[in-house]
């Protein structure tokens, strides 16, 4: 699986996404939209707004959280083939 995480250091939901990936030992590449030229524009081009965190899983953009609900543990667990326990 090829997984990229678009994030920023100030983003609480991004930190939660990284904890989830690390807990389940899922390898990922991180792109900080604040420090990588053009990264924020790439997010906007693909999802229509500057919303992070964003996963790109094998080329498909996936938003792993919902405002008001936080990180989507069950949905991301199913999508990535891991248990949330």
VOPAGU-2260 file (C-alpha; in pm, 1 decimal, decimal comma):
REM VOPAGU-2260
SITE   aa  ch    i         X         Y         Z
SITE  UNK   A    0       0,0       0,0       0,0
SITE  UNK   A    1     123,1     349,5     -84,9
SITE  UNK   A    2      -5,4     598,6     174,6
SITE  UNK   A    3      67,6     970,8     194,0
SITE  UNK   A    4     -54,8    1193,2     476,5
SITE  UNK   A    5    -102,4    1564,6     411,0
SITE  UNK   A    6     -77,6    1742,2     744,2
SITE  UNK   A    7      53,5    2039,9     943,1
SITE  UNK   A    8     229,0    2051,8    1279,1
SITE  UNK   A    9     -45,4    2265,9    1437,6
SITE  UNK   A   10    -327,2    2029,3    1333,8
SITE  UNK   A   11    -469,3    1820,6    1622,3
SITE  UNK   A   12    -655,7    1586,7    1384,6
SITE  UNK   A   13    -332,3    1531,9    1190,3
SITE  UNK   A   14    -152,3    1425,3    1507,2
SITE  UNK   A   15    -434,7    1180,2    1578,4
SITE  UNK   A   16    -409,2    1040,5    1223,7
SITE  UNK   A   17     -33,7     986,2    1270,7
SITE  UNK   A   18     -90,0     812,9    1606,8
SITE  UNK   A   19    -340,6     579,1    1439,1
SITE  UNK   A   20     -99,6     492,3    1157,1
SITE  UNK   A   21     192,1     442,5    1394,2
SITE  UNK   A   22     -13,9     230,6    1637,0
SITE  UNK   A   23    -100,3      -5,1    1351,6
SITE  UNK   A   24     252,3       7,3    1204,4
SITE  UNK   A   25     127,3     142,2     872,1
SITE  UNK   A   26     406,7     297,7     668,7
SITE  UNK   A   27     331,2     641,4     528,0
SITE  UNK   A   28     493,7     944,6     373,6
SITE  UNK   A   29     407,9    1276,1     537,7
SITE  UNK   A   30     376,5    1604,7     351,4
SITE  UNK   A   31     352,1    1915,0     569,6
SITE  UNK   A   32     140,1    2165,1     378,2
SITE  UNK   A   33     302,0    2456,6     561,7
SITE  UNK   A   34     659,1    2361,0     468,6
SITE  UNK   A   35     623,2    2192,5     128,8
SITE  UNK   A   36     583,2    2436,5    -161,6
SITE  UNK   A   37     264,2    2365,8    -356,5
SITE  UNK   A   38     130,7    2105,0    -110,3
SITE  UNK   A   39    -162,2    2317,3      12,4
SITE  UNK   A   40    -257,6    2388,1    -349,7
SITE  UNK   A   41    -244,6    2014,4    -422,5
SITE  UNK   A   42    -490,8    1949,3    -138,9
SITE  UNK   A   43    -725,2    2219,2    -269,4
SITE  UNK   A   44    -704,2    2082,6    -625,8
SITE  UNK   A   45    -797,4    1732,9    -510,9
SITE  UNK   A   46   -1056,5    1792,9    -238,2
SITE  UNK   A   47   -1187,0    2141,3    -316,8
SITE  UNK   A   48   -1071,6    2303,5       6,6
SITE  UNK   A   49    -771,1    2331,8     235,1
SITE  UNK   A   50    -874,8    2053,3     470,0
SITE  UNK   A   51    -628,2    1836,1     656,6
SITE  UNK   A   52    -551,3    1566,2     743,2
SITE  UNK   A   53    -584,5    1397,3     407,5
SITE  UNK   A   54    -476,2    1044,5     321,2
SITE  UNK   A   55    -381,4     949,6     -32,2
SITE  UNK   A   56    -407,9     572,3     -48,6
SITE  UNK   A   57    -278,5     419,0    -370,8
SITE  UNK   A   58    -362,8     744,6    -549,3
SITE  UNK   A   59    -711,9     788,4    -398,8
SITE  UNK   A   60    -776,0    1090,5    -174,4
SITE  UNK   A   61    -952,3    1008,2     153,5
SITE  UNK   A   62   -1043,2    1246,3     435,0
SITE  UNK   A   63    -991,5    1043,6     756,1
SITE  UNK   A   64   -1196,0    1270,0     980,6
SITE  UNK   A   65   -1527,6    1453,2     988,5
SITE  UNK   A   66   -1581,3    1789,7    1154,6
SITE  UNK   A   67   -1759,8    1732,1    1481,6
SITE  UNK   A   68   -1677,9    1359,3    1479,5
SITE  UNK   A   69   -1298,4    1367,4    1471,5
SITE  UNK   A   70   -1084,9    1087,3    1333,5
SITE  UNK   A   71   -1285,5     805,0    1173,9
SITE  UNK   A   72   -1126,8     509,1    1350,5
SITE  UNK   A   73   -1366,9     237,1    1234,9
SITE  UNK   A   74   -1387,2     355,3     874,0
SITE  UNK   A   75   -1009,6     398,4     842,6
SITE  UNK   A   76    -949,7      65,8    1015,5
SITE  UNK   A   77   -1170,7    -111,2     761,2
SITE  UNK   A   78   -1018,6      79,4     470,1
SITE  UNK   A   79    -662,5       2,2     582,2
SITE  UNK   A   80    -735,7    -353,0     694,2
SITE  UNK   A   81    -657,2    -311,2    1064,7
SITE  UNK   A   82    -842,9    -366,4    1388,5
SITE  UNK   A   83    -914,0     -64,6    1607,0
SITE  UNK   A   84    -856,8    -256,9    1930,1
